Amino acid sequence: MTHVQVRDIHLSYPLMRNPGSLRKSVVRLASFGRLQNDAGADYVSIHALKGISFSFKDGDRVGLIRPNGAGKSTLLKVLAGIYKPNSGSLDIDGSIETLLDLGFGIDLEETAIENIHFVLRILGTPKREIAAIEQEITDFTELGEFMDLPVRTYSKGMLTRLSFALATTSKPDILLMDEVVGAGDAKFYQKAKRRLQSLAEQTKILFLASHSNELIQEWCNKAIWIEDGIAKKQGSMQEVLDAYMENQAAG
């Protein structure tokens, strides 16, 4: 059964006070994992996650409720395997797809068709299915003849459409999503939202980080309130959201 279990996760990383210095950046990289916030140092150590634990299974739709800088993006990247925690453990059973950084991996010198084929090969898509997926992406993005042009010729909106379509091609067991992606004009945004809704419904476990309480209520049945790297409360969506809103009202 698909599940995600996190036990006492801690994650710290160094942040340069003066990131413009190449020499200092090299020193930081060479010293990663050994840096401390010494007096007069050119870095600070950010303790982004502080002892977070939770367990979720099939059917759980988890909203990450938080103010800015609370650690939600870091947590999603830990679940995705992008960041390795300093301590604690993860037990994840199921395939994972992330909607965190649209456009990552796209070659701007290649055409949209060439990028689609490359991504599908990386995903291990059977050759007999590629033509149908290519047509589906072409229809969805509404890019028409631009599909055969280098991606570097695209406007920002066109690139967003292609990136979004590629990122939502697979059907994972576990979906990690940072906000709902805005892609193009209002009409296309509604198409994108419906596509995400369909993907989320097919996913066994969803993690959604959002500033929108309405979106959390619409999509999620569970929630974690994260603040200052700490899971302050977790449980049913409404219970956690009520506690968060009460805290916000109290100032």
N, C-alpha and C positions, 0 to 999 in steps of 0.2 A: 504494500500500500504506500502511495506517495506520502511523504512526510518531511517536515523541516523541524529539526530540534537544535536549539542553540543553548549552550550552557556557559554561563559566566564569561561572556566575551568582553575582553578589554582590547582597545586599540589606541595607540599613541603614534604620532608622527611629528617630525621636526618641521617648523615653518620659519623661513628666513625673514629676519627683520629688514634686510637689504638684499632682495633677490636679484638685483641688477648686477651684482658682482659675479663674473664667471668663476674667478678663482675661489670665492667663497662657496659657490654652488658645487664645485668639484669637491671641495673639502667636505661639504655636507653629505654628498652622495657616498664618498669614501667612508664616512663615519656613521652612516645610517644605522640606527639601532643602539648606538652608544652615546647619543647626544643627551645632554641634560641642560636645564635652564640655568646655566652658571651666570654669575654676576658679570656683566659686561660682554656677554656672548652675543653673537649676531643672529641668534635663532631663539625660538621658544619651542617647547615641546607641547603639542596639543593633545590632550587626552580626550579623544573624540567619542569613544564608547567606554562605558564604565559599568562592567558587570551585568550586561544584558543577558537575560535568559527567557526562552519561550519555546512552545511546542505547538505545531499546527499540522493538520492532516487534510485528507480529501474533503472538499466542500468548503473549506475555510477561505473567506475573502477578507484579507487583513488590511485595514486602513492604518497608515502611520500618521498620527496626528501630532503636529509639532509647530513651533515657531521657526523662523529662519535660524540656521546655524545650530540646530539641536542635535544633529547626528544622523538624520534619516538617510541622506545620500550615502554616507559612509557605511551605514548598516546594509543598504541595498548592494553596495559594491562588495562587502564582505560575503553576503549570500551568493553573489555572482561569481565569487572566486577571484575578483580583481584585487582586493586587499586581503592580506593574511593577518589575522589578529595576533597580538602579542601573547595572549593567553586565552584559555577557554577552548571550547570544542564545538564543532558543527557536525551534525548527522543529517545529511540530505539524501533522500531517495527520490529520484525523478529527474527528467530533463528540464533544463532551465533556459528561458529566453529573457533577455533584458530589453527594456525600452528606456534606456538611460542616456544614450549618446547617439542620436540619429546621425547617419552619415559616416559613422566610423567604418573604415575599410573600403569605402567607395573610391575608385580610381577615376579622377577627374578627366584623364586623357582617354578613357575608354567610353564607349557608348553605353546607354542605359541597358540595351540588350546584352552587351558583353558583361556588364556588371551583374545583371540578373543571373546569367549562366555561371559566372564565377561563384557568386554567393550560394546558388543552389548546389553546385558541386561540393563546396565546403560543407554544406549541411548534409551531404550524402543523399541528395534527392535522386531517385531512380531516373535514368535518361528518358524513359517513356512518359514521365510526368512533367518534364521541363517545359515542353511546348505549351501545354495547357496552362501552367502557372505563368509563363511569359505572357500569354494572351490575357490572362486575368489581371495581371499587373498593368498591362497596357491599357485595358479598359478602365481600370480603377483610377489610374493617374490622369487619364485624359490627355496624355502627352502627344499622342498621334505620331506624326512624322519625326518629332524630336527624339523618339526612342532610338533612332539610328544616327544621332549626332553625338559628338563628345559631350560629356556631362559638364565640362568647363564652359560650354556655351549657354548653360541654363541660367535662368534667373534664380534668386533665392527661393521663391515659392515653388518653382518647378523641381529644384533639388530636394526641397523638403518633401514634396509629394513622392518622389522616387524613393528617398530614404525611408519614409514612413511605410510605403508599400513593401519594401524589402524586409524591413524590421518586423513586419506582421505577417510574413509568409508562413513561417513554421507554426505548428500547433504543440506547444510545450506542455509538460505536466505542471510546471511552476513558472508563473509570469511575474517579473519584477518591473514595476512601472512607476516612473517619477512624473507625476502630473499627467493630464490628458493632453496629447500633442496637438498644437494648433498647426494646421497645414493648409495654407492658401486662403482663399476667400471663404465667406460664411457658408456658401453652399457646399464647398468641398469639405469644410470643417465638419459639417453634419455627417457627410459620408464617412469621414475618418472616425468620428465618434461611434457611429454604428458598427464600423469594422472592429474597433477596439472592444465594444460591448460584446460582439459575437466571439471574439478571441477570448475575452475574459470568461465568458460562459462555458467555453470548451475546456478551459484550463482547470486543473484539479485544485491548485492552490494559487491565489492571487495576493501579491503584496502591492498596495497602492499608496504612494506618498503624495499627499495633496494638501494645499491650503484651503480647499473648498470643502466645508463641512457637508454641504448638500451632496457633493459627489461621493463622499465617504458614506453618507446615509443611503445613497442610491445603489452603490456597488458592493458595499461590505457588510458582513455579519459579525466580524470580529475587529478589534482595534487595539493598538498600542499607543499610548501617549508618551512621546519621547521628548525630553527637555534636558539640555546641558549634558547630553550623552547618557542619560539615565532613563530607564523605562519606569516612569512614575506610576503608571497604571495600565493594566491590560485585562481583557475580558470581552464581553459582548460589546458590539459597536455602540449601542445607545448608552450603555452604562459608562463606557470610557468617555464618550463624547460629552455626556452630561457633566461628568467630573471636570473635564477640561474647560467647558464653557463656564462652569461655576467658578473655577479658579481665575479665569480671564476676567469675569465680572467683578471679582473681589479685588482685582488689581495686583 
